[in-house]
Amino acid sequence: MQKPFLKLGEYLGTPLNISKSEKNYPSEKPFKVEEKDWSEIVYTSKPLKEKNFYWKFSPKKAFWDLKKEWPPEKIEIKIWLTSEYIEGKKSIVSKRIVKALREGRFSIKRTLNLRGMVIEKAKEAFEEFMKSAILNGDRCVLIIHGRGLSSKREPVLKNKVKEWLEKGPFRKYVLAYCSARPCDGGWGATYVLLSSKPIKK
């Protein structure tokens, strides 16, 4: 092994005392060691016999023993428990109907895409769409309005669609509405359940 302090002692004129154990150092040449299984080394090792020393094997399996599952399990997200979810219904509509609408059990007969429109154009398109859907007797329709992520504060079109459904001229025909499933647009789209006849309540 290298001993840099020996040269320092010669330079300063103070020889460095070297113990006998240090004189018998092995050579600097590397020596080969037989490779062993790590688990064998761990399980054959013995704990140190010292005071105040607690040692035991971890109950958890080592990371090299864990098998990765692929593909990973799907994470189910309940969109009706999120802040972006919207929902509304008439008093005569049961919770069972709303749940069926939320789960996408009604067949979508017509779709309207309002993304990229200004409010005036979107309102005209919405009213024309609702009029055609009611006259045609469509049971369930889908309105795509976007999530309003580019808006500075709140989503503009999404809030307007909610307002038109609750307070617009076609509100008497709206039985219920709710945010769509992820496959149909998620928070950026709304299912609307319609009635062929106006509802007073």
TARAWO-V998159 format. One record per residue. N is the residue number from 1. RES is the residue in one letter. PHI is phi in whole degrees, 0 to 359 (999 if undefined). D_FIRST is the distance of its C-alpha to the first C-alpha in Angstrom with 2 decimals. Layout:
n: [N;N]
res: [RES;RES]
phi: [PHI;PHI]
d_first: [D_FIRST;D_FIRST]
//
This chain:
n: [1;2;3;4;5;6;7;8;9;10;11;12;13;14;15;16;17;18;19;20;21;22;23;24;25;26;27;28;29;30;31;32;33;34;35;36;37;38;39;40;41;42;43;44;45;46;47;48;49;50;51;52;53;54;55;56;57;58;59;60;61;62;63;64;65;66;67;68;69;70;71;72;73;74;75;76;77;78;79;80;81;82;83;84;85;86;87;88;89;90;91;92;93;94;95;96;97;98;99;100;101;102;103;104;105;106;107;108;109;110;111;112;113;114;115;116;117;118;119;120;121;122;123;124;125;126;127;128;129;130;131;132;133;134;135;136;137;138;139;140;141;142;143;144;145;146;147;148;149;150;151;152;153;154;155;156;157;158;159;160;161;162;163;164;165;166;167;168;169;170;171;172;173;174;175;176;177;178;179;180;181;182;183;184;185;186;187;188;189;190;191;192;193;194;195;196;197;198;199;200;201]
res: [M;Q;K;P;F;L;K;L;G;E;Y;L;G;T;P;L;N;I;S;K;S;E;K;N;Y;P;S;E;K;P;F;K;V;E;E;K;D;W;S;E;I;V;Y;T;S;K;P;L;K;E;K;N;F;Y;W;K;F;S;P;K;K;A;F;W;D;L;K;K;E;W;P;P;E;K;I;E;I;K;I;W;L;T;S;E;Y;I;E;G;K;K;S;I;V;S;K;R;I;V;K;A;L;R;E;G;R;F;S;I;K;R;T;L;N;L;R;G;M;V;I;E;K;A;K;E;A;F;E;E;F;M;K;S;A;I;L;N;G;D;R;C;V;L;I;I;H;G;R;G;L;S;S;K;R;E;P;V;L;K;N;K;V;K;E;W;L;E;K;G;P;F;R;K;Y;V;L;A;Y;C;S;A;R;P;C;D;G;G;W;G;A;T;Y;V;L;L;S;S;K;P;I;K;K]
phi: [999;287;230;295;285;294;295;295;293;295;292;275;81;239;298;272;287;245;285;296;293;285;289;265;291;291;292;283;291;292;242;275;236;291;286;234;291;298;297;292;295;294;283;264;284;241;290;287;266;231;286;54;235;248;214;199;285;289;292;281;286;293;297;282;268;281;262;282;272;219;285;293;293;287;263;273;254;271;294;285;256;257;287;275;287;235;199;198;202;283;295;278;273;282;294;296;292;296;296;295;293;299;274;73;278;272;285;280;267;207;229;236;250;256;298;88;270;282;300;297;293;294;294;298;295;297;295;295;295;296;299;294;294;291;295;278;78;289;279;224;231;236;246;261;236;84;266;71;291;273;287;290;242;255;295;283;296;298;292;292;299;299;293;293;290;267;234;283;293;258;297;290;262;270;280;199;210;196;298;281;288;304;290;251;124;59;292;268;214;224;280;230;262;250;247;286;238;295;248;286;281]
d_first: [0.00;3.76;6.45;9.65;11.93;11.88;13.72;15.85;16.90;17.96;19.88;21.66;22.34;21.00;18.31;15.82;16.32;13.43;14.62;14.75;13.08;9.86;10.22;10.50;7.23;7.74;6.83;5.44;9.23;11.07;13.70;17.21;19.01;22.77;24.49;26.81;29.70;28.89;32.24;31.49;28.25;30.20;33.18;31.36;29.22;30.57;31.10;29.40;31.81;31.86;34.81;36.05;34.00;36.02;34.73;36.64;36.66;38.16;41.66;40.98;39.86;36.52;36.92;36.01;38.92;41.44;43.76;44.94;48.71;50.18;52.50;52.13;55.15;57.70;58.03;61.69;62.67;66.03;67.30;70.20;67.78;66.39;67.70;68.82;71.05;74.83;77.66;81.36;84.41;88.10;89.15;90.86;87.66;85.83;82.10;81.99;83.17;80.61;77.83;79.04;79.08;75.58;74.29;76.01;78.58;81.36;81.74;81.32;84.48;83.83;80.94;81.04;78.18;78.48;75.06;75.28;78.91;80.32;82.06;85.60;84.90;82.96;85.89;88.38;86.25;85.76;89.50;90.45;87.87;89.03;92.67;92.11;90.06;92.75;95.61;93.79;93.17;89.38;87.89;84.31;82.91;79.53;79.11;75.89;75.34;71.57;69.35;69.88;66.18;67.13;69.63;68.77;69.85;71.51;72.25;75.65;77.04;75.76;77.53;80.64;80.86;80.62;83.37;85.61;85.26;86.25;88.77;89.81;93.10;91.67;90.32;93.23;91.96;88.35;87.78;84.03;80.95;77.19;73.92;73.20;70.50;67.32;68.65;71.80;70.22;69.02;69.55;70.84;73.90;76.66;78.77;82.44;84.89;88.44;91.95;94.85;97.12;96.65;95.55;97.11;94.45]
//
